[in-house]
């Protein structure tokens, strides 16, 4: 039985605000360092004092060019800064310097990777540079008075606006994760969503399946994780469907996500562009650059996730899913490349150990791969020990745990713990003969067709050797002796 929700399609567009990693603000020399005391990283330009003029940070322009190239987007060699007029306590000038009808980056494409191994292209409408506003603080001090911290005022941002091409919360989550990976690969944004250096606004509407006209959208502001983005979109879509099914109308508005209650709630009516009275900023000339600057930025760019994914699939024979996971961050791809360096190790086995054992152990401790106590060199050494028969795959898990807990060299762990695999056929055969002699009933059952008991003999042999017997040799000898 189909649900009423199955009759609707969700239409999703995202606006990502990425704080640039420049040391100074977009139009002043004030520091952008995170965590400073309130109002200690400001200057007359940030505060909108009379007689001061903004000066554009050229590093921010280069960051936008690189990001535009990574998104396969139009790079506009002439763009214009505009004043976006609105009044709020944390906006001391009474306007925000942004870009409107002539952004630095035009239409582009972002390819997202989905969990089923497929990929999908999502359109990018534009990328423009703008300064951030300050921050109103309502839970500070004991005087029940709101405060304003202007440290963020003037922080350089890239606003990246998608086309309304996403249809599920999962696609939206994949889009944000991919965008985060790209800006981190480029080094233009640290992607730290918890600290607010990357934030997302989700525009959501619904429509009956089979229709082409967009419904009325709402915008849910300042989502700070891929998980919250997905949850907020799922809730908002269901809320809108419920309203429509009851004969109501969707109000175009700005909403906030309450992560504690798992609901969106109304914040204010949604503004349109004309409400901001955009006009070119008279204090700033148009931004103009030539092809040489674009080419210079292109040459400075690293290998990006899509190129890495393709290389991992072509050079190492990985599946689309495995290649996507291992190219999701610069640190992960560097780690994997180091483990399989020279092409001497089995690339698929290396991928499995990294994605299953290493990621599992790191997740339990809340660590990133940059904090891994197991270096890629030691991971590679351990894989070599498996490949040359020194240890079995099962023993390797014990070795890995010791490496992860203490950062030890795998060869040292094997020696200290006496974990070398027994590959001497004569020694293993003697143990097997003793086990067979001690269990004539089980031998007779195998002779009568109960082949499953061979597995029991394998277990007995491994137990007798404390897991050190070479499993291949054990299986070969037992089959030769019990099936003859």
N, C-alpha and C positions, 0 to 999 in steps of 0.2 A: 504494500500500500504506500503510495507516494504522499509525502508531506506537502503542505501548501508552500513551504519554503523552496521545494524543488521546482516550483513553477516560475521562480524568479532567477534572474541573472544579476550578479553584483558587478558594478562598474567602478574600478578603482584607479585613481591617479595619485601619485605621491609627490610631495615637495620635500626635498632633503636639504637641510642647512648644514654645511660642512665648514667648521672653523679651520682656517688655514694655519699652518705651523710656522708662520712668520714670527720673528722675534718682536716686531713692533706692529702697531695697529695699522688699519687701512689708510688713514689720512694723517697720522701723527706718529711721533717717536715713542709713545708710551709703551711700556712692556705688556706683553700678552701672557705672561707666566701665570699658571693656574694656582689658586690657593692663597693669594696675598690678602692682607687685611683689607676690609672694605674701604673703597675710595682712596687707595694709596697708589693706584696705577692710572692716574688721570692727568690731563694737562689742559690748558685753556682751549685747545682745539676740540678735545673730547667734551668739554663742558659748554661749548657753544658761546664762548665769551666774545664780546664785540671786538672787531678789528683783527680777528685771526682768520687765516686761510688754510684749507686742507691741502696737503701735498700727497699725491698718490704713491703708494708703496709698490714699486715695480716688481718685487718678488711675488706679490699677489697676482699680478698680470700673468707672469710666467706659469704660476700654479694653475690658473684658469686655462691657459693654452694647453698645457700638458693634459689636464683632465678632459678637455674637449677632444684632443687627439685620441685619447684612450677610449672615448665614447663614439669614435668614428663620426664626429660631428663637424658642422660648418664652423670654421674659425673666422670670425669677422674682424678684418684688419682695421675697421673703424667702429668704435662703440661710444656710447654717450652715457654719462652719469646724470641721474635725475634726482630731484627732491621729491620724496614721498611724504606728504604732509599729514600728520596726525598728532594728537596731543595726549601725552601720558606722562606721569611723574618721572619715569625712568628714561625719558627722551628729552634731554635738556635743550636741544636746539629747536624743538617743536617740529622737526622733520628728520627723516632718515635719508642718507645719501645711498641710493640704490641705482639700478638700471631698469629701464622700462621697455620702450619700443625698439631700442637699439642695443641689445645685449652683446657681450663679448663672444658668446658661443651660441650658435643656432641649433637646428635640428640634428639629432644623432640617434644612436641605437645602443642599447645595452642588452646583451644576451644573458638570460638567466638559465641556471641549471636546476632541474627539478629532481625530486627524489627517485623517480622511476628511470632516471638516466637520460631523459629527453631534455632538449633545450628549446627556448622560445625567445624571440626578439621582442623587446619592449621599446617603444619609441621614446626618445627624449625630446621635449619641446624646446628647451633652452637651458642655458646656464648663465647666470649673471652674478656679478660681484656686488656686495653691499656691506655696509657696516652694521654691526649688531647694536641693539639698544642696551640700556643698563638693566638692572634687576630690582624689582620691588620685593621687599622682604617683610612678611607679615607675622612671622613667628619668632622675632628676635627681641630680646630684652624683656623687662618686666613692666614697661610703661604703657603697654597695649596701644602703641602707636606704630604705624607702618614706617619702614625705613627704605631708603634707596641706596643701592650700591652701584656706582658708575664705573667700576673696574672693567666691565664688559662693554661699555659704550665705546664704539669705534673698532671693536674686534673685527678682523676681516673674515667675511663669510662668502662661500659660494652657495647660491641657491640653485639647486638642480631640480627642474620641473619635468615630470614624466608626462607622456600622453596617457589618456585614460584607457590603457591597453590591458590592464590586469583584471582577472575575473575571479580570483579566489584569494583568500587570506594567505595561503601558502605561496602563491606567486608573488604577492607583495613582500612577504618575508624573504624570499629568495632574491628579489630585486634589491632590497636594502642590504642584505649580506654581500651581494656581489658588488654593489656600489662602495660599500665599506672596504672591501678587499682592494678595489682599484685605487681608491684614494690613499690607502695605506701603502700599497705597492709603490705608488708614485712618491710617497713621502710628503704629500701636500696637506694631509690631515691625519691625526692620530686615530680617528674613528672611535674615540672613547665616548660612548653614548651615555654612560653613567655620569660623567663629568659635564655633559652637555656640549662637548665639542662636535658631536654629530647628533642632529635632531631631525625628526620626521613629522610632517603633517599629512594626514590621510584624507583625501577627498573621496567620499563614498556616496553612491546612489544605487538604486535598484530599478529594474524594469522587468516586465514579463518576458519570458524566453520567446524568441522569435520576433520581437520588436526591435527597432533600430533607434528610436528616439530616446535620448538620455532623460533620466528622471531628475528631480531636484536633488542637488547634492548638499551634503554637510561636510564641514572640515573639522577633523579632530586634531587638536594642536599638540605639539611638543611630546611626541611619543619617543621613548628613550631606549627601546630594545626591539629586536625583531619579534620577540615573543609577544610583547605588549602591542606591537603593531598588528599582529595577526589576531590577537584576542579582541582588540578594539574594533577592528573591521568586522569581525564575525558578529560581535554584539550589535554594532550600529546597523548592519544589514538586516539582522533579524528585527531590530526595533522599527526600522522603516517599513519592512514588510507587514508587521503587525498593524501599523497605523493605516497603511493602504488597504489591508484586508478589512479593516473596520470602517472603511469609507472616509478616512481622514486624508489630510494633505501634509506633505513633508515641508517643513519650514527651512529655507536656506539660512543656515546659522553656523557659527563657530562653536565647537563643543570641546570639552576636556574629558580625558580618560581617568577614571578613578580605579587605580589598580587594586585597591583594597576590596572594593565592592564589585569589581569586574563590570562596571557600567560606564557609559558616556553620559555626561550631563551638560546642559546648555550653559554657554558662557556669555555669548552676545550674538546679535544679528550679524550675518556675514556681510562684510563690505565688498563693494565692487571697485574696479580700478578707478572709476571717476570720483569715488568718494575721497580718494587720496590726493586729488588735484596734482597729478604728476606734471612737472615741467623740467626742462634741462637745468642742471645746477649751474648757476652763473659763475661760480667760483672755480670750476674745473673745465679745462679744455677737452674736446673729444680725444679719446685714446686711439692713437694710430701707430701701427707697426707694420713691418714689411715681411715678405716671405722668408728672408734670412733669419728673422727671429723665430718664426714658426719652425723652420728646419733645425735651428740650434736646439730648441726645446725637444724636438722629436729625437735628436741624437742623444740627448741626456736621459731619455726614458728607459726604464728597465724592461725586462721581459714581463709581460702582463698575464693575468690568469688565463685568458682564452688561448694565448700562444703557448703557455706552459701546459695547459690541458692537452692541446693538440700534440705537443712534443712528447708528453708522457704516454699518450696513446700510440703514437707512431714509433717512438724509440724503445719503449718498454713493454708494449703490448697490453697496457692496462685497459680495463673497461672504462666507459665514459664516466660512470659513477666514481670509481676509484680515482681516476685522473682529476675529476672535479674536486673531490675532497682534498687531495694532496696539493692542488694548486690554489686552494682557498686563501692561503696567506703566504707572504714572502718567507716567513720563518719555517713554515711547514715544507714548502717546496725546496728550500735550501737544505733542510734536514734530510729529506728524501734523496735529493741529488747526491748529497755527501755519502749516504749509506750505500747507494748503488754505483758509486764512482767507478769509472773504468769499465762498466758493463760486465764485471766478473761475477756479480751476485744475481741470484734469481730475483727479478724485479717484482714479481707478484708476491713472492714470499715476504720480501722486504716490506711491501705495501701492507700486507696483512698484519705483520708484527707492529708496524707503526700505528695503523688505524684501530686495531683491536687492543693489543696489549698496552702499548705506550699511551694512546689516547685515553684508554680506560683508567689507567693508573693516574694520569694527570688530572682527569676529571674528578676522581675521588678526592684529590687534594686541592681542587680548585686552582690548578696551575696551568699556565700556557706552555707551549712547546719550548719557548725561549728559556723557561725555568727547568727544563728536563734535567734530572740528575744523570740520565743515561745519554752520553754524548753520541753523535752519529758514528764516530769512530768505534766506540765500544759496541754499539748496536751491530755494526758491520762485522766486527770480530766475532760476536756471538753467532751471527748467521754463518760465518765461515766454519765455526766449530760444529754446527749442525750439518753443514754440507760435507765436511770431510769425515763425518762419523764419530767425531770425538764425543759428542753428546747427542741425545735424541731430542725430538721436538718436545717431548714431555719433560725431560730433564731441563731443557732450555727455559721452561717457565719458572722453574726454581731458581735458575741462574739469573734470569731477568729480575725476579723479585729482589734478589740480593743486590744486583746492580742498581736497581731503582732506590732501594732503601739506603744504600751506602756509597753509591757512585763508583763502585769498584770495577776494575778490569775483569772481563768475563773469564779470561784464562786463569787469573788469580783465584776467582771464585771456584772454578772447577777443581783446581789443585787443593785449595784449602778444605773444600767440602768432600773431596774424593768422589766427584761426580762423573768421572770419565766413563763413557759407554763401553761395555764389554762387547768386543767384536771378534773375539777369538772363538772360532767355530768349535774347536775341540773342547774348550772350557764350557761353552753353552750346551754342547751335546751331552756332556757328562751330567750336567744338572737336569736336562730333559730326560735322560735315561733313568735317573733316580726317581723322578716324578712319575714317569710311566710305570715303573716297577712297583711303586707304592699305591697305584690306583688302577688295578686290573678291571674293576667293574666298569669304570668310565671308558676304558679302552675297548671293552667288549661292546658297550653301547654304540661307540663310534663305528665299530666293525659292522654293527647291525643297522647302520644308516643314520645315526644321530650325529650329523656333522657339526651341529651347534656346540657340542662339547669341546671341539678343538679350541674354541675361544676360551673355555674354562682352563684348558691346559696352558694357553698363552698367559692368562692371568696368574696361574700358579708359578710359571717360570719367571715372570716379571717380579712377582712377590719375592721369590727365592733370591733374585739378584738385586733386590731393592730398587727395581726400576731401571737398572743399568744395562740390561741385555739389549743388544741391537734388535729392535722389533722385526726387521726384515729377515735376519738370520733365524730368529726364533720361529717365525711363521714358516719359513722354508723347511727347517728341520722337522718341525712337528707334522707338517703335511706329508713329508717324505716317510716318516715313521708310522703315522697313524692311518694313512690312507692306502698303504701298500698291502 
